[in-house]
Amino acid sequence: METRGVLEGYRTAFKAMGSPCEIRLFAASPSEAERIAGIAIAEVARLEARYSRFRGDSFLSEINRAAAFGGSISVDEETAGLFDYAATCYRESAGLFDITSGILRRAWRFDRGALPEPAQIQDLLGKVGWNRVRFAPPLLQFPTPGMEIDFGGVVKEYAVDRAATLCREAGARSGYVNLGGDIKIIGPRPDGGPWRIGIRHPRRPEALIRTVSLHRGGLASSGDYERCILLDGVRYGHILNPKTGWPVRHLASVSVVADLCLIAGSASTIAMLMEADGPAWLADLGLPHFWVDVHGEVGGSLAPPANGEGRIPERNSTPETPAFAMLDGSREAVKEPT
């Protein structure tokens, strides 16, 4: 706990969507902080219950049961909004950001340490493609049986934004929401200063490669190392090209800052999927960003001046620095690509 005039800082840790999470905010009393954090946590729990693919009673599972036999289903306004956003990302990425591509995980079992059979990938690709889906709100139709929707690249970031919005509506003016490394600022520190976020090096998790300071907005990262297979010196990450069924191989990590964490998250993922074209796409997009490629080259509008080799030196992070933690004072938050 730390004091800032009449406000004190409180941190609430919890787990949601398979990730360690926290809400950090300044409030007049412990009960006020608990009340505000409880509202945000309840909203995150609601969205997880509604859109988790791991829950048979979720609305997403109901959608996928309709998709399995080539049926149709009506969706509510909130779900339609998520589909509309996903469709926009599909168009803007020339089909690379595709919420039907999650079915490819059936071939890519990263816990087995072996590559899938090409024939299995090819078979699954016949069930991938947002263009195969017909969506005329509120009706969602699946002319191709056996397809599957996965909101994994959308819902957690949307939940961060929702939680931060509810915190502000409940009276919080300083703090942040951090869901497994996807971050949305509620408001600057009480003294008006920014929150500092350290981005871990994609090949050296004990080191910070970059620090950014945020007064507002959201930050999200995508990377190739969170789940991967290493075979004969080649890294096969979990971000899969929906057109080939194989992992992307050019960028190791991308971090993006935007007004909404949802936008930051989809932009970082699209850049990863665009591979060699990702840095130029990010530059045209105009959002603050930072990238590291598989050779250690770095770039982006948030990149500091490079050394003579086009790389920046890693900064050692302290052993007690937890993953995804936003730390107080002169210490830094830590953001990992996901």
N, C-alpha and C positions, 0 to 999 in steps of 0.2 A: 504494500500500500504506500502511496506517496501523496503528499499534500500539495494542492495548488489553490491557495486562498481558502474559500469555503468548499471547494470541490476536492474529492479524493479519488484516486485511481483504483479501480477494481478490475480483476481479471477472472473470468469464468471459463473454465476449460470443460470440454465435453467431446463426445465422439459422435460423428454423423457421416453418412454416405461413405463409410469405410475409411474415414480419415480422422486424425486428431484435429480438433477445432478449438477456437477460443474467441471470446468477445472481451475486448478491453475498452472500458469507458470510464469517464469521470462523472461522479454523481455526488449529491449532497449527503447521502447516507448509504450504508450497506443495504438497507431495505429497498431504497430507490434503485440502486444498481441491480439488485436481484430481480426486482419487478421488470425493469427494462430488458435485462438479458433474458428473462423467462419468456417474454413476448417473442423475441427474436428466435430463441431456441425452439419454441413451439412451431413457428413458421417453417423453420428448417425441417423439423420432424414431419410436418404436414406434407411438404414437397417430397421428402424421401419416401414416405408411405404411398404417395400418389404415383411417383414416377420411377421407383426402383424396379429394375429388372430381376432382382433377387427375391422379390416378394410376389407370391402367387396371387395375393389379393389386391395388388396395385392396379391402377387404371392402365398403366403401361402394359402389364401382363394381359389385361383384358384386350387391349389393342392387338397385342401379338398373337393372342388366340384367334382373333378374327383374321389376322394376316396369314396364319398358318394354313388355313384352308381356302385362301383367296376370297375372303368375305369383305364386309364393310362394317363401319361403326360410326356413330355420331359422337363428336367430341364437344366439350364445353369451351367457353370463350378463352379461358386461360390456356388450355391445351392447344387450341387453334392458334393462339398467339405464338406459342413455342414452335409449332409447325411452320407458321409463316416466317419466323426468324430463321429457322433451319433451311427453309426453301430459298430465302435470300442469300444465305451463306453458300448454298449449293450453286446458285447462279453466279455469284461474285467470284467463286473459286473455280469456275469452269468444271464443276462436278466433283471436285476433290473433297470438299467438306460434305459428307454424305451420312446422314443418320441411319441409313439402312446398311451400312458397312460393318456394324458390330457383329454380324453373323460370321464374319471371317475369323473371329476368335475361336470358333470350333476347330479350325485347322491349326491356329497358332497357340499352342499350349506352352507358355514360356517356363512353366515349372518342370518341363520334361527335358529341356536342354537338347532338343533335336528339331530339325527342320521338317515342316509338313510335306506330304506328297504333293507334287504339282497338280496331279489329277484332282485331289480333294479341293485345292484352291480354285481350280477351274470350274468345278461343279458349283461351289458356293458363289462364284462371281455371277452365275446365272440368276441369282436371287438378290443381287446388289444393284442399287440404282434408284435414287429418288424419282427419276424420270419414269420409272415403272409404276409409281404410285399416283393415284388420282385423288386430288384434294380440292374439293369445292365446299368450303365451310358451310355447315358443320360436318359434312359427310367426308369420311376418309375411306377410300376403296383400294383394295389390293388385287388387281387382275392377275398377278403372278403369285400362285400359292407358295408358301414356304418362306416368305420374306419375314423380316424382323426389324423393329424400330429400337434404337438404343439412344437415349437422351444423355448418355454419359458426357458428351462434349458440350452440353447446354445447361442442364438442370442445376448442377452445383454452382456454377457461376451466377445463374439466375437467382438461386437461393441466397448467395452472398449479397446481391443487390437488394433483394427483398428484406433480408434481415437488417441491413444497414438503414434502409428507408424506415422500417418500423421502429428502430431505435431512435431515429430523429423525431418521428411522429410522437414517440413516447416521452420526449423531452431531452434526450442526450444531444450534446453539441460537440463532444470531444471523444474520440476513440476510433475503433476500427473493428471489423468483423473479419475473421480469418478461418476459412473452411478448407483445411487440408492444403494450404498454400495459395488458395485463391483469396484475394484481399480486396476489401472495399473500405475506404476511409469514411467514418461517420462525420468526423470533423477534425481540424488540427488540434494539436496539444493545447491545453488551456492558456499557455503563454503565447499562443499564435504560431509556435514553431511547428515544423513538419515531423511526421513520423519517418524514421529511417529504416529502410528495408534492404537487407543484404541478400544478394543472389548467389547461391552456391555454384561453384565450378562444376560443370556436368561430368568431368572425369575425376575430380578430386573433391569428394563431398566434405572433407574437413577444411576446405578453403573457400573463401568468398572471392568471387571474381568481379563483383560490381556492387556498389551501394547507391540506391536512389532515395530521394527525399520527396515525400508526398504530403501536401496539405489537404488534398481532396482526390476523388477519383478511385479507380480500381487498378489492380495489377494482377496479371496472370502470366504463367509461363507454361511452355510445352517443351519436352525434352525426350531424348532417345534412350535414357538409361534406367528409368524407374522400373520397367519390366523389359528384360531383354535376354537374348541368347547370344553367347559368345562362342563361336566355332572357328577354329583355325585363324584366329586373330581378327575375325570379321564380326561386327556387332549387328545384331538384328533386333531392332527396337519394336515397341508395341504400337507405334503410329504407322498404320498401314494405308498404302495407296489403294483406294477403292476400285481403281481401274485395273490394277495388276494383281492386287492381293498380297503384295510384298511390302516389307518395311521401307520407309524412306531412308536415304543414306547420305544426305548432304549436310544438313544442319544438326548440331548436337543439342542446341538449346535456343529458345526464343522467348523473350520477355517483352510484354507490351503493356503500356499504360493507356487507359481510356477513361472517359467519364463513368462508364459502366463496366463492371468486371465481366459481364456477359460478352461485351464487345471485345475486351482485351483477350479473353480466353479464346474466342473463335478466331480472332486475328492471329494469335500466336500459333494456333493449330494449323490454320490455312498456310501460313508461311512455312511451317515444317513440311507440309504436304507438297508445297510448290518446289521444294528442294533448291536447286541452283537459282531458280527465279524468285525465291522467297525474299531475299534482301531487297531487290528492286521493287517488288510488290509492296513491301513494307514502307519503303521510301515514298512511293507514290501515294500510299494510304495516308501518310502524314501524321500518324500517331507516334508519340515517343516510344522508342523500342531499342532493344539490345539483342544481338545474336552472337552465337559462337558456332563455328562450323566444326566438322569432325576432325579437321587438321589443327584446330586451336586458333584459327583466325577469328577476329572479332570485328564487329561493326554495328552500325545503327546510330541513331541520333543521341542515344544515351551513352554511347561508348566514349571513354576518355581518350586522349591522344595515345596512339599506339607507340610501342617501342620500335626499334629498327627492324624487327622481324614481323611487324604487323600483329603482334600479340601483346597482351597486357599481363603483367605478373599477377599471380594469385595472392590473395591476402590470407594469412592463416586465421582461421576462426577458432575460438576457444573451445575446449572439449565439452564445457558445460552448456554450450549453445545448443538448444534443442531444435529439431527440425520444425520448420514452419512457425517458430516463435517470434513474436514481436517483443523486443526487450526494451526496458526503460533507460532513461538517462543517456549516457554517452555510448552505451552498448547498442547494438543494432538488431533489427528484426532479421530473420532469415527466411528467404523464399527459395523453395526448391522447384525445379521444373517437374511437371507431372505428366 
